[in-house]
């Protein structure tokens, strides 16, 4: 294939340069100062082997040249042997700086916390982030992510964000795990994943969107695209002098003024200074997939648990701007806590492991029966449903769905049928439907075969696949998951009456002055960017009486 030939040619022409970069080491594992008579020692820039060594060297040459011009000293590129080598060499100071993907950064930071410092992250022309994709071969019959079940899967390195962590999260979100594939192989480099799909060794593959698009003309098709996360982070060994780190940050951030950019990726529009918290969303995915907790909490951290209605990336996209806003206004560090599922959320809040919680009204009422929660404010939704489906006003509702070709045409047809629900604790995915049907003479617990599907997406997929006759979900979920399934095959049988919107609650003893400040900041919130990200119009002070009816169920 033409792409293979190009890669082999690049490898042959730059191999010598790449080898030269790999033979350099740092004297005494530290940045040394040269005397006036000595040449300035080179900095070693480590690069992950995401693609072939030749491709990676070619991509990062412009960055090397820019750093040399900025620092007035030579910079040698070193293509790491593998991900473990890249982590070890940066953490122990064998290289000065490294360009890592988010998951690898989180891993090296966890192992060598005091020795690794984030400098800058890339800003693409479309924003500050990049995406992972699931791919198949054109004509394979695999057109949606749900079609991947039972196929042969090719993943990247297990420490890769775009070739492993995010793809597994995408699959888990639609109820597909590793055990659901006929075979799973780790091919290390993303080029190898793409080529394996094209030659038929694997049916489904996972890699970054940037690499996948190189092969679309050869017959690759993208069947699922993730939400976006930061693409690359340039970080430094603590042994690199602080003054040098500062020069690197200023030199790269200044490129946003329109100057020529290092062409690591044609979409890159510049760099911004990186904070460690920029990568907390990746740490949440690592924790929920592997159990390893790499999240860092400082002495002034305020923890805010959010009900995991959607993926961690979606929740961070919505609510991280609010956390940063509260941090800026109060002087504390507000951080999101995203549990694995509803049960984990309830456990976290009941144990008093967080300061505040943000949840649907039914979950709030269930927890409030056992521990003392205090609703501070209630959400005011947008005037009408937004693109991602957030219901409008001060309430939301659930829907009852069936397949479009189902014989069930009225709610009476639900009797004695198998029905998937989001959770017995879900307001939009169970309680609203339960109350609606009860008022129409149908007792869901007696008249139906109820199955707890755990997540909104599992309900939609269960109905889509014909595993259930009907499903209960929050109305907004149909919009959020429209790219995962063909919504023409889903019919809304009924819409429920509205429930009170989500309360933001106090969960444990916290400085009263901070609680008062948070309540005021939320009710007075007018920052358009923060509100737009959260898909809300604002907050109003909570009235405990509005939750009384829910406490009876």
N, C-alpha and C positions, 0 to 999 in steps of 0.2 A: 504494500500500500504506500501511497505517496508520502503519508505522514511518517511511516517507519523509515523510509529512505532519507527524509530530511533530518530526522533525529540521529541516524547513524552518521550522516555527513557532519553535523554539528559536533558530535562526540569526537570524531577523528580530528577535526581542525582545532579543537580547543583542549584536547586531553593534556597536552604538555603544560598549558597554562594552569589547568586545574591541579595537576600533580604538583606543580611548583607551589601553589597555594597551600597544599596539604602538608608540605614538608616543613613549613615554618612553625616555630614554637616560641613561646615567650620566655625569656631568660628569667630564671627564678620564679616563674609563674606570676609575674607582676609587671606593671608598666614601669619601665626603667627610664631614667633621665640620662640623656647623652651629655657628655662634656662638650665644650666648644669645638674640640678637635674631632669629635666622633659624629658619625652620621646619625640622624634621628631614627630610632628604631621603628619598625613598622607596627601598625596595629593589625591584629588578626580579626577578620570578619567571618564568623561562622554562618553557614547557610544549611538549612535542612535539605535532605535529598528527596524533595517532593516529586520532582521529575528527574530525568537523567542528569548526570553530572554536567554534561555539556550544555543542556538547556538551562540549568540553574546558573551556571557560570555566565552564560551569555546574558541572562536576564539581569544579573546583579552587577555586571560591569559598570553601567552608568552610575549606580550608587557608589561603587568603589571610587570612581573618578571624582564624583562630587565630594565625597568625604576627604579625599586627598587634597582637593583644592581648598576645602574649608579648614582642614587641620594643618596644612602645609607639611605633611609627612606621608610616607607611603602606607598604603592599606593593602594587605594581602587577603584574598578570598580563600577560605577553606571550606570545601564541601564536606560536611560531616559524613562519616561512614554510615551512620544510622541515627535514629532519634535518641537512643540511649547515649551514644557518644556525644551528640550535641548537648544534651543535658549535663553530662558529666564534665565536659570540657569548659563550659561556661561557668558552672557552679564552682569548680576548683580553680578557676582563673587561668586555664590553659589557653583561652581565647579572650580577647578584650571585649568584643561585642558580638551579638548574634541576632539574626533575623529569624524569629520563631512564629509558629502559628499559635493561636490562643491556648489550646489544650497543652501544648508543649511548654509554653511559658508558665502555666499554672503548675505543671509537674516540677519544673526546675525551681520555681519559687518555693514549692512545698518542701523540696529536699534541701535547698540551700538558701533559705529565706533571707538571711542577712547578707548574702553575697551576690544577690541578683537585683538589679534596679531597672524598672521600665523607663525607657527614654521617650520614644515617640511611637505612634501607631499610624498606619496609612489611612488616608482619606481618599476614597475613590471619587470619580467624577459624578457618581450617582449617590454619594453619601459616604459615611465613614465605615462602611462594612462590606462584607462579601458573603457568599452563600455556598452551601453544599448542595449537591444534586445526586439523585438516584437515576441511573441510566440503563438503557436496554438497546438492543439492536433494532433498527428499523425493520418492520415486517415480522418481528418475533411474536406478535400478538400480545405483548406486554405493553399496555397503554396507560394503566393507572397503577399506583403503588399497591393497591389491594391485589393486583395480579401477580405480585412478586412472590406470594406465599407458595412454598414448595419448590422454588427454583434454586439454581446454583448461584450463590452470592460471592462477589469479589469485593473485599474491603481493602483499605490501606493499612498503614501502621497503626497499632493499637494506641499510640500516643498522639495520633493525628486528629485535629478538629474536624477537617473537611472530609477525610477519608474513612473515619471510624466513629468518632463520638457523636457528631451531629446526625449522620445517617442512621445510627442505631436509635437515637432519640426520635427521629422521624418515623421509623418503623414501629417503635414501641407505642407511639401516639395513635397508630391505627391498629393496634392489637397484634402486631407481628413481632416475634422475638427470634433470636438466633436459632432456637430449636425448630422453628417453623420452616427452615430451608433444607433442601436436599443435601447441600454441602456449603461450607463457608471457608474461604481461603483469604489469607492476608498477603497481598502482593507488594507491599512496601511502597513502591512508586506509583503515582497516579497514572502516568503514561502506560504502565503495565496493566492497570485495571482497564483502561480504555481499550487497549489492544486485545486483551483477553475477551472482552465482550464482542469485539468485531470479528475475531476468528472463531468464536463459538465455544470457547472453553468454559465461559460462564454466561449466565442469562441476565443477571442484574449486577450492576456495579455502583460503587460510591466514590465520589471524588469532588474536587472543587469545581465550581461553575466555570472558572477561568480555563482550566485544563479541558474540561468536557467540550467546550465550544470549539476547541481546536479540531475536534474530530467529527463535528456534525456533518461536514461534507462527505465524510467517509461512511456515514450510515448510523452514527450514534443518535439516539433520541433521548431527551430528558423527560422522565416520567414523573418526577417530583422535585420541587425546589424548596429548600429550607428558607426559613426566615434568616435575616442577615445578622451577622456578628462581626466584630472587628477582624480585619483580614490578617494583617501582620503586626507584630510588635518588635521593635528594635530595642533590645535591652543590653545592659552592660554588666560586666563583673564589677563588684565593689572595689576591686583593686585598680580599676581605671580611675585616674585622678579626677576629683570632682570638677575641676576647671575644664578638663577635656570633655567630660560628660555634658557640661553646660554649653560648650561650643558646638557639640554635635546637635543638641536639641535646637539651639537657636538657628544653626545653619540649615536644618531640615524644615523647621516650622516656617522659616522665612520664604520657602519656596511657594507658599500659598499666595504670594503677592503677584504671581503670574510669571515668575522666572522659569527657566527650563527645568523640567522634572526628570529625575532618574527613571528610566523606562523599565522598572521591574515588572510592571503590568500596565498595559496601555490605558487602563481605566483609572489609574492613580492620578488624583488631582492635587495631592499634597500630603503633608504630615501635620499632626497635632500632638502636643505633649500628652504623654500617656500617664494615667493613674492606675494603680493596682486594682482599684474597684471596677475599672472598665471591663474586667474579665471575671467578675463574680458570677455572671450568668453561666459562663462555661463551667465554673466550679460547681454550680448547682446541678448541671447535667452530669458531671463526673460523679458527684455524690449520689444522685438518684439512680445512676446506672451501676456504679461499682461499690458504693458504700464508703469510699474514701472522701473524707471531709477536708478540703484544702482552703476553705473560706477563712479569712483573717478578720479577727475582731479586736479593735483597740479598746482602751479603758473608757472612752466616751462614746462607745457604740450604742445606738438605740435600735433594737431589732423590731421589725414590722413583718408579721406573718401575713401572707396573702393566700387566699384559698386557691389551690391549683386547678382552676377551671380550664385553663389552656396551658400550652407548653411554657417552659421557663423563659424561652426567648420572647414569646408574646407578652408574658407578664412583665419582664424587664423592660421591654419596649414601651409598655404602657405606664409603668409605675416608677421606674428608676429616675426619670426627670423629677417626679414629685419628691422622691427621697433626697435628691440633690438639692432641691429647693428648700426643704425643711432643714437640711444640713447647713446650708448657707445662712439661713435666717436665724438658726438657734445656736450654732457653734458646736453642736453635737454631730456625730456621724450616723445618720439614719441609713440602715441597710435592710434590704429585703430578705426575708426568709421564705423560700418556696419549698414546702414539703412535697413528698412523693405523691400523696393522694389525700382524699378527704379525711380518712381515719388518722393519717399521720398529722394532718393539720390540727384536728381536734385534740390529739394527744399533746402536741407542742403547746397549744394555747392553754389546755387544762393544767399542764405542769408548770405554767408560769415561766416558760422558757423564752418568751418574747414580751416586749413592753406594750405593743399595740397589735391589733389584728384587723384585717379587712376581709369580710366574708358576706355570703348571702344571709338574709334575715333568718332563715330556718336554722342554719348552722349556728348562728349567733344565739338563737333561742334554746337550742339543744345544749350548748355549752353553758349558757347562763343558768340552766337548771342545776348544774353541779358546782360551778364556780362563779364567783361574782364578777361579771363583766359589766362595764359601764359604757354604753354607746355615747360617743362624743358628737359625731356628726353623721348625717345620712347623705348618700349620693344624690345629686340631681343630674339625671341623664340628659343627653342632647334632646332637642325638641323633636327629632325624628330619628329613626334608625340610621346609623352611620354605615359606611361601606363595610366595616367588619361586623356589623350587626348589633352594636350596643343599642338596647331599647331606649326610647326617649323618656323624658320626664322624670318623675320621682318613683317610678315603679318599673317592673319588668314582668314577663309572662313566659309560660311554657307552651309547647306544642306537642301534639300527638301525631306521629308520622307512620305511614305505611309505604310499601312499594307502590309505584304508580299502577302496576298491573294487578294489585291485590283486589280480591273480591269484597274486602271490607270497605263499605261506602258510608257507614254511619257508626257512631260510637257504640250503638247496641251490638254491632258486629264484633266488638272486642271481647265479648264474653266467651270464656273458655279458651282464649287464645294465649299464645306465648308472647309476652311483652318484655322487652328490654328497658330497664330504667337506668339513669345515670348513677344514682345512689339513693338509698332510702333517706339519706340526709341532704339530698339536693332539692333546693327550692324550685328551680326552673326545670329540673329533670325528674321530679317525682311528686313533691308536695302539691304544686299548683295543679297538676293533672288529677291527683287523688281527690282534692277538694272539688274540682270542677266535675268530675265523674260522680262523686258522692251526691252532689246536688241534683244530678240527673238520674239518680236511682241505681248507680253502679258502684259496688264496693270492690276496689281493685284487689284487695287482699283475699277476698272470697271468690270473686267472679273471674279472675284471670290467673294465669301462670306467670308470676313476676320473677324476672331474672335480673340480678344486680350486675350490670356490665361495667361498673366502676368509673367509666369516663364517657363524656359526651360523644366523642368520636367512635367509641366502641358501639354505642347504641346505633348511630347512623350507619356504621359499617355492617352491623348485624342485620339491620333491616335491608340494607342494600344487597347483601349476599343471600338474603332469604333465610337467615338463621333464626329470625324472629318475625312474627306476624305484624308487630307494631313496636313503636318505641316512644319513650318520653324524653325530650330534650328541651333545653332552653332555646328560645326562638333564634337568638343570635348565633347559636352553634351551626345552623344551616348555612349561614354566610361564611363563617370562619372556615368551614370544611368543604366549601364548594369546589376547591381544586383537587381534593382527594378522591371524590366520587362524582359520578355523573348525576347531578341533582335532578335531571329530567326523569330519573327513575325513582324519585322520592316524591310522595304526595303528602301534604299537610292535611290530616283528617279533621283536626280541630285545634283551636287556639283557646287557651285558658284566660281567666280573668287575671288582672294584674296583682302583683304582690309588692309590698314596700321594697324600696331599693336597698342597696348594700350599706350597712353601718360600718363606720370606722370606730373601733372600740379600744378602751384601756383594759389591759389584761393583768397587770400586777402593780404593786406599789412603785410609783415613779414620782420623781420630784414634782410636787404640785404646780410649781411655777412653770415647769416644762409642759405639763399637761395643759395648763391654761394657754400657754403660748401656741401649742400645736392646734388646739381648738380654734383659737383666733386666726391663725395663719390659714387654716383650711376653709373656714367660713368666709374669710376675706380674700381668698385666692382669686386672682384675676389674670395671672400669667397665661397668655394665650398658648404658648408652646407647651406648657405643662398640662393645661386642660385638654388641648388637642391630642397630645400623646395618650392621655388617660381615657379619651373618648367620652368626656363628661362636660357639663356646663359648670359644675362646681359642687359645693357642699352646703348644707344647712344644718343648724343645731338639731340634734336628735331629740325625738319625743319618745320616751320609753313606752308610752301607752300604745303606740302603733304596732308594737311587737307582741302585745298581750294575746291576740287571737292565735298567733303562731305557737305560743307557749303551751297551748292546750292540745297540740297534736304531736 
